[in-house]
Amino acid sequence: MQELYSEAKISIKTSEYLNLPNVHFYNWCYQRYGLNRGTFNTIEDWLYNHGIINVLSRRIYLLAFLNYLEEKGIKKGSTKYLKFGQGGLARKFDDFLNNLEENSLRKH
């Protein structure tokens, strides 16, 4: 999980939202992406368990994952929250990690 998408990397790393208090960062993610609290916590937990210990780094990866979902056409529609279906969040997270690894391998 070394590199993020090159075009999104700079803007994500300099996002003004990264240093917000946790509740404000979550609220921004909810408003911007339709991310509910449970999904937010699940993604944070997965990132932590994948070795992203630093909170700022986890937020960068979380935003990269949400941008990845948007690129794949997963957006909040007429509903209040993002919808994944049963097991869909885990599949998309695995796809995201695989995509990061492939991009990292191509650069080396």
N, C-alpha and C positions, 0 to 999 in steps of 0.2 A: 504494500500500500504506500509506495514511495511517492508516486507522482499523481497529480490530478490532471484533468483535461487541460491541455496547454492554454486554450483560449479562455477558459473560465478560471484558471488558476490565479491569475493576477487580480482579477476583480473580486474573487471570493476572498483571497487573503487580505485584501484591503477593505473589505466590507465594513461599513460603519456599525453594523449590527453585531459584530463578533464580541464586542466588549460590553454589551448590555448586561444588566443583571439577568439571571436565568429566566425569571418570569416574563420579563420584557422580550427577551430573545425568543422564548416559546410563543408569546403572543404575536410577534412579528411573523414567525414561521406559520402560525395558524392563519393570519390574515393574508399572507403572500401565497402560501401553498395549499392551505386547507388541511394542515397537519394537525390531527387531534393529539391530546396529551398522551394517551396510551401508546400511540405509534411513535411519537417523539421520544418517549422514554425507552421504548423497545430498540429503536435505532441507536440511541445513545449507549444503551447497554451492549448491543452487538459490537459497536465500534470500540468500546472499552475492552470487551473480551477479545477483540482482534488486535489488541496492543496499542490502541490509540489512547494513551493515559491522559495526556495534557488536554484540558478542557478546550482551549483555543483550537488546538488541532482537531479535536472531535467536532467542533462546530464547523470548521472548514470542510471536513469530510461529510458532515451532515448536509451542508449546503450543496456540496458537489453531488451527493446522492439525490437530493431534491431536484437539482438542475438536470441530472441524468434522467430522472423520471419524466420531467417535462419534455425532454428531447424524445423520449419514447412514447409520448402522447398520453401519459398518465397525469391528468390534471383534475382539480376539482371542477366539476361541471355544474349542473343545476343543484347539486347537493352541497352541503356545508363542508364536508370533509373529503379527502382523497379516499377512493375505494380501491381495494386490492383483491377482494374475494379470498376464499379460504386458501391459505398457504401462499397467496400472491405476494405479500410483502417479503417473505423469506426468499422466494424465487427471484424477485427483482433485486434484492440485496446481494444475493449470490451472483447474479448477472453483472451487477455493478462492480463487485470485487474482481470478477473474472476480466471485465473490461479494463479495470485499472492495471491488472497484472499484464494483460496483453499489450497495453500501451507502454508500460514500463519496459517490457522485454524488447519491444520494437526500437526503443531509444538506446538500448545497450548493444 
